[in-house]
Amino acid sequence: MGLTIWVDDWQVECCGDPFAIGSTVSWTVLPITDPDWLSDVLGPERAATVDAAEDHHTDAPDHLREITGVVQAISTVHCEF
């Protein structure tokens, strides 16, 4: 089963471990909390493919899920506010 996970740069820069295609990762993920923002950034079609967001700073344990898998692909998004 494949998942598309949104990973904010600041999450990795702060205290995340570097990863690459082929890396085995264990992440804490939660549902997308702001689908409208994600749609604005990615476009509605691409945003609809994102299954969850990686977040190891959340205080909402009821919505968290631990996943482990192998990174199959990496896509980057660059935007300016």
N, CA and C of each residue as an Amber inpcrd file, in Angstrom:
protein
   243
   0.8490000  -1.1720000   0.0000000   0.0000000   0.0000000   0.0000000
   0.8950000   1.2350000   0.0000000   0.6540000   2.1500000  -0.8870000
   1.4210000   3.3830000  -0.9410000   0.6670000   4.5440000  -0.3290000
   1.4020000   5.4230000   0.3070000   0.8370000   6.6390000   0.8820000
   1.6370000   7.8360000   0.3990000   0.9690000   8.9460000   0.2380000
   1.6440000  10.2100000  -0.0490000   1.5710000  11.0430000   1.2170000
   2.7280000  11.3890000   1.7540000   2.8120000  12.0990000   3.0290000
   3.4060000  13.4870000   2.8020000   2.7550000  14.5070000   3.3250000
   3.2580000  15.8800000   3.2880000   4.2510000  16.0410000   4.4410000
   5.4480000  16.5380000   4.1440000   6.4660000  16.7690000   5.1610000
   6.9020000  18.2290000   5.0490000   6.5980000  19.0320000   6.0610000
   7.0400000  20.4280000   6.0710000   8.5430000  20.4860000   6.2890000
   9.1900000  21.4070000   5.6010000  10.6440000  21.5240000   5.7340000
  11.0680000  21.7990000   7.1680000  10.3200000  22.6200000   7.8770000
  10.7350000  22.9740000   9.2380000  10.6850000  21.7670000  10.1710000
   9.8180000  20.7940000   9.8880000   9.7590000  19.5900000  10.7150000
  11.0840000  18.8250000  10.6200000  11.6150000  18.7140000   9.4080000
  12.8670000  17.9960000   9.1980000  14.0510000  18.8270000   9.6890000
  14.0320000  20.1310000   9.3860000  15.1370000  21.0000000   9.7920000
  15.2680000  21.0690000  11.3090000  14.1460000  21.0660000  11.9990000
  14.1380000  21.1890000  13.4540000  14.7780000  19.9800000  14.1260000
  14.2260000  18.8110000  13.8620000  14.7180000  17.6350000  14.5720000
  14.3900000  16.3370000  13.8450000  14.2110000  16.4390000  12.5430000
  13.9400000  15.2380000  11.7660000  15.2200000  14.6140000  11.2600000
  15.1180000  13.3880000  10.8370000  16.2630000  12.6820000  10.2700000
  16.2240000  12.8130000   8.7500000  17.3710000  13.0500000   8.1280000
  17.3980000  13.1120000   6.6610000  16.9110000  11.7860000   6.0700000
  16.2810000  11.8740000   4.9070000  15.8120000  10.6730000   4.2270000
  15.9940000  10.8530000   2.7290000  16.0010000   9.7550000   2.0230000
  16.1670000   9.7520000   0.5770000  15.3600000   8.5870000   0.0170000
  15.2530000   8.5280000  -1.2890000  14.5920000   7.3870000  -1.9120000
  15.3230000   6.1170000  -1.4760000  14.5570000   5.1530000  -1.0170000
  15.1140000   3.9010000  -0.5180000  15.2720000   3.8570000   0.9920000
  15.1490000   5.0160000   1.6530000  15.2590000   5.0540000   3.1210000
  14.0400000   4.4050000   3.7590000  14.2640000   3.6860000   4.8410000
  13.1650000   3.2200000   5.6710000  12.9170000   4.2900000   6.7150000
  11.6710000   4.7450000   6.8070000  11.3140000   5.8120000   7.7410000
  10.2070000   5.3530000   8.6640000  10.2040000   5.8790000   9.8630000
   9.1060000   5.6950000  10.8100000   8.6620000   7.1000000  11.2030000
   7.4440000   7.4290000  10.8390000   6.9260000   8.7680000  11.0630000
   5.6140000   8.7230000  11.8200000   5.3670000   9.7960000  12.5450000
   4.0660000  10.0380000  13.1470000   3.3080000  10.9330000  12.1800000
   2.1440000  10.5060000  11.7650000   1.3580000  11.2810000  10.8030000
  -0.0260000  11.5720000  11.3690000  -0.6390000  12.5950000  10.8080000
  -1.9980000  12.9340000  11.1740000  -2.7390000  13.3830000   9.9310000
  -4.0520000  13.4220000   9.9870000  -4.8130000  13.8720000   8.8190000
  -4.4230000  15.2990000   8.4400000  -4.6040000  15.6390000   7.1890000
  -4.3410000  16.9980000   6.7170000  -5.2810000  17.9430000   7.4670000
  -4.7000000  18.9310000   8.1460000  -5.5100000  19.8270000   8.9800000
  -6.0240000  21.0470000   8.2290000  -5.3990000  21.3900000   7.1040000
  -5.8360000  22.5580000   6.3430000  -5.8490000  22.2150000   4.8450000
  -6.8580000  21.4710000   4.4200000  -6.8960000  21.0430000   3.0220000
  -7.0050000  22.2080000   2.0390000  -7.6130000  23.3130000   2.4490000
  -7.7180000  24.4650000   1.5570000  -6.3460000  25.0550000   1.2660000
  -5.5050000  25.1710000   2.3000000  -4.1450000  25.6820000   2.1060000
  -3.3590000  24.7470000   1.1970000  -3.4590000  23.4600000   1.4490000
  -2.7400000  22.4880000   0.6360000  -3.1930000  22.5560000  -0.8180000
  -4.4640000  22.7360000  -1.0290000  -4.9990000  22.8650000  -2.3760000
  -4.4840000  24.1340000  -3.0600000  -4.3700000  25.2130000  -2.3100000
  -3.8160000  26.4570000  -2.8620000  -2.3630000  26.2750000  -3.2840000
  -1.6020000  25.5230000  -2.4980000  -0.1750000  25.3310000  -2.7680000
   0.0540000  24.3210000  -3.8980000  -0.6480000  23.2010000  -3.8510000
  -0.4060000  22.1090000  -4.7970000  -1.3530000  22.0890000  -5.9900000
  -2.4660000  22.7690000  -5.8660000  -3.5480000  22.6120000  -6.8270000
  -4.4690000  21.5130000  -6.3300000  -5.7350000  21.6140000  -6.6460000
  -6.7100000  20.6690000  -6.0760000  -6.4840000  19.2090000  -6.4550000
  -6.0350000  18.9440000  -7.6770000  -5.8490000  17.5440000  -8.0890000
  -4.7110000  16.8830000  -7.3210000  -3.5790000  17.5580000  -7.2090000
  -2.4240000  16.9870000  -6.4920000  -2.7060000  16.9150000  -4.9980000
  -3.3410000  17.9560000  -4.4500000  -3.6530000  17.9640000  -3.0140000
  -4.5370000  16.7880000  -2.6330000  -5.4160000  16.3890000  -3.5350000
  -6.3200000  15.2630000  -3.2590000  -5.5660000  13.9410000  -3.1310000
  -4.3050000  13.8850000  -3.5760000  -3.5280000  12.6470000  -3.4980000
  -2.7480000  12.5240000  -2.1930000  -2.7240000  13.5880000  -1.3810000
  -1.9580000  13.5660000  -0.1270000  -2.7900000  12.8860000   0.9470000
  -2.2440000  11.8280000   1.5270000  -2.9760000  11.0140000   2.4920000
  -2.8780000  11.5200000   3.9250000  -1.7510000  12.1300000   4.2850000
  -1.5290000  12.5520000   5.6670000  -0.3390000  13.5040000   5.7040000
  -0.0950000  14.0620000   6.8870000   1.0510000  14.9480000   7.0900000
   1.9050000  14.4080000   8.2240000   3.2170000  14.4550000   8.0270000
   4.1490000  14.0540000   9.0760000   4.1870000  15.1690000  10.1030000
   4.1270000  14.8180000  11.3730000   4.1590000  15.8450000  12.4270000
   4.6230000  15.2180000  13.7280000   5.7750000  15.6050000  14.1840000
   6.2470000  15.0820000  15.4720000   6.2430000  16.1670000  16.5470000
   5.4540000  17.2290000  16.3180000   5.3290000  18.3080000  17.2970000
   3.8870000  18.5230000  17.7290000   3.0020000  17.6540000  17.3690000
   1.5880000  17.8790000  17.6400000   1.2130000  17.5120000  19.0730000
   0.1580000  18.1360000  19.5420000  -0.3730000  17.7940000  20.8650000
  -1.7690000  17.1900000  20.7350000  -2.0410000  16.5770000  19.5890000
  -3.3430000  15.9580000  19.3320000  -3.1800000  14.4500000  19.1780000
  -2.8580000  13.7350000  20.2650000  -2.5490000  12.3080000  20.1490000
  -3.6990000  11.4520000  19.6230000  -4.9330000  11.9050000  19.7570000
  -6.0560000  11.0970000  19.2740000  -6.0680000  10.9610000  17.7550000
  -5.3920000  11.8700000  17.0560000  -5.4110000  11.8680000  15.5990000
  -4.1200000  11.3250000  14.9930000  -3.1900000  10.9120000  15.8260000
  -1.8880000  10.4700000  15.3360000  -1.8890000   9.0110000  14.9240000
  -1.0130000   8.6960000  14.0060000  -0.8290000   7.3220000  13.5480000
   0.6530000   7.1320000  13.2620000   1.2120000   6.0440000  13.7020000
   2.6090000   5.7160000  13.4150000   2.6610000   4.8900000  12.1370000
   3.5550000   5.2650000  11.2270000   3.7360000   4.4810000  10.0120000
   5.2210000   4.1930000   9.8190000   5.5110000   3.0940000   9.2060000
   6.8820000   2.7400000   8.8210000   6.8100000   2.2650000   7.3830000
   7.7530000   2.7420000   6.5840000   7.7690000   2.3400000   5.1880000
   9.0540000   2.7420000   4.5140000   9.1460000   2.4370000   3.2430000
  10.3130000   2.7620000   2.4280000   9.9230000   3.8940000   1.4870000
  10.7280000   4.9360000   1.4570000  10.4750000   6.0900000   0.5870000
  10.6510000   5.6450000  -0.8650000   9.5990000   5.7960000  -1.6400000
   9.6030000   5.3840000  -3.0410000   9.8490000   6.5580000  -3.9930000
   9.4590000   7.7610000  -3.5840000   9.5990000   8.9420000  -4.4280000
   9.5690000  10.1780000  -3.5400000  10.1800000  11.2350000  -4.0250000
  10.1660000  12.5170000  -3.3200000   9.8170000  13.6000000  -4.3350000
   8.8310000  14.3910000  -4.0150000   8.4750000  15.5580000  -4.8130000
   8.6490000  16.7780000  -3.9250000   9.1560000  17.8480000  -4.4710000
   9.3300000  19.0590000  -3.6760000   8.4320000  20.1580000  -4.1800000
   8.0730000  21.0180000  -3.2530000   7.2590000  22.1830000  -3.5600000
   7.9660000  23.3900000  -2.9760000   8.0960000  24.4050000  -3.7560000
   8.6980000  25.6480000  -3.2870000   7.6630000  26.7480000  -3.4500000
   7.4000000  27.4730000  -2.3780000   6.4560000  28.5690000  -2.4600000
   6.9490000  29.7150000  -1.5920000   6.4560000  30.8670000  -1.8910000
   6.8680000  32.0620000  -1.1690000   5.6320000  32.7600000  -0.6520000
   5.6990000  33.2120000   0.5910000   4.5570000  33.9070000   1.1850000
   4.8020000  35.3840000   1.1620000
